[in-house]
Amino acid sequence: MGPVFIALDFAEAQTALAFLDQFPDSEPLAVKVGMELYYAAGPEIIQELRRRHATIFLDLKLCDIPHTVEQAAAQLAAQEVSYLTVMALGGGTMIQQAKQGLLRGSQQVGVQPAKLLAVTQLTSTSESQMNQDLQIPGSLGASVTHLAQLAQTNGADGVIASALEDPQIHQATTDEFLCINPGIRRTDNTNDDQKRVVTPQKAAALGSNGLVVGRPITQASDPVASYHEFLKEWSAQHE
Ligand SMILES: O=c1ccn([C@@H]2O[C@H](COP(=O)(O)O)[C@@H](O)[C@H]2O)c(=O)[nH]1
């Protein structure tokens, strides 16, 4: 069964760590650090999360010219995270160089390289937005599948997509290629700005390799209980 990453979308390290303090030390946590927390707290937050033995997903969605992304990935490799994201829309060469940077940087400091995940179409994007705003014609599913194949061909270990697209991604890629899914909501949660939303149980049935959940846990009145509800629904399908 894959991880349920808690998206630590907080404005300060102190708030993120106080949030984590609510969980028992014995609970193995997988956490996602995104732009908000990383830009506020810097690499020190990663060190602190490693000290707490969390599995760390650094979601910086790198997207720039291939050389810049390669150099950035080489720098980030030293932080010894388990997963790192790039935007698939940056193109095949950029993904390939991100992977090279990760491998080079990891080798230089003697750590295990992070798995490289390519974000396909953001889960906050609908098909009509993709067609109109991004001027990408056709179905959203076809675009996601194309980007997943592009990502795999160029060395990514998996993609970020809505779980709705997992069956077609798995069909178009090899068995070990990962589908990690944000846009996860239980039936009583609000969707917020997410458009392609799936419950934990349905995500598992669709072949998800891991979930990302933020606000339904971080903004819940009882975050620990909310996290356990997500875990329960996610694991029920795996039994
Ligand atoms: O397509 C994507 C890519 C990344 N995300 C990130 O996941 C979390 C989801 O948070 P919620 O509060 O559960 O909506 C957030 O950090 C996003 O940056 C995504 O939602 N969709």
The ligand as an SDF file (V2000), in Angstrom:
LIG
                    3D

 21 22  0  0  0  0  0  0  0  0999 V2000
   -1.9660   18.6000   -9.6710 O   0  0  0  0  0  0  0  0  0  0  0  0
   -1.6420   18.8820   -8.5000 C   0  0  0  0  0  0  0  0  0  0  0  0
   -0.3310   18.9490   -8.0760 C   0  0  0  0  0  0  0  0  0  0  0  0
   -0.0590   19.2340   -6.7650 C   0  0  0  0  0  0  0  0  0  0  0  0
   -1.0570   19.4780   -5.8830 N   0  0  0  0  0  0  0  0  0  0  0  0
   -0.6830   19.7620   -4.4700 C   0  0  0  0  0  0  0  0  0  0  0  0
   -1.3150   18.8330   -3.6010 O   0  0  0  0  0  0  0  0  0  0  0  0
   -1.8170   19.4750   -2.4410 C   0  0  0  0  0  0  0  0  0  0  0  0
   -3.3050   19.2680   -2.3600 C   0  0  0  0  0  0  0  0  0  0  0  0
   -3.8420   19.9950   -1.3020 O   0  0  0  0  0  0  0  0  0  0  0  0
   -5.3810   19.9630   -0.9040 P   0  0  0  0  0  0  0  0  0  0  0  0
   -5.4610   20.9410    0.2330 O   0  0  0  0  0  0  0  0  0  0  0  0
   -5.6870   18.5490   -0.4850 O   0  0  0  0  0  0  0  0  0  0  0  0
   -6.1990   20.3850   -2.0680 O   0  0  0  0  0  0  0  0  0  0  0  0
   -1.3800   20.9380   -2.5340 C   0  0  0  0  0  0  0  0  0  0  0  0
   -0.1940   21.0650   -1.8000 O   0  0  0  0  0  0  0  0  0  0  0  0
   -1.0920   21.1500   -4.0010 C   0  0  0  0  0  0  0  0  0  0  0  0
   -0.0310   22.0590   -4.2050 O   0  0  0  0  0  0  0  0  0  0  0  0
   -2.3450   19.4410   -6.2940 C   0  0  0  0  0  0  0  0  0  0  0  0
   -3.2980   19.6880   -5.5150 O   0  0  0  0  0  0  0  0  0  0  0  0
   -2.6140   19.1240   -7.6050 N   0  0  0  0  0  0  0  0  0  0  0  0
  1  2  2  0
  2  3  1  0
  2 21  1  0
  3  4  2  0
  4  5  1  0
  5  6  1  0
  5 19  1  0
  6  7  1  0
  6 17  1  0
  7  8  1  0
  8  9  1  0
  8 15  1  0
  9 10  1  0
 10 11  1  0
 11 12  2  0
 11 13  1  0
 11 14  1  0
 15 16  1  0
 15 17  1  0
 17 18  1  0
 19 20  2  0
 19 21  1  0
M  END
$$$$
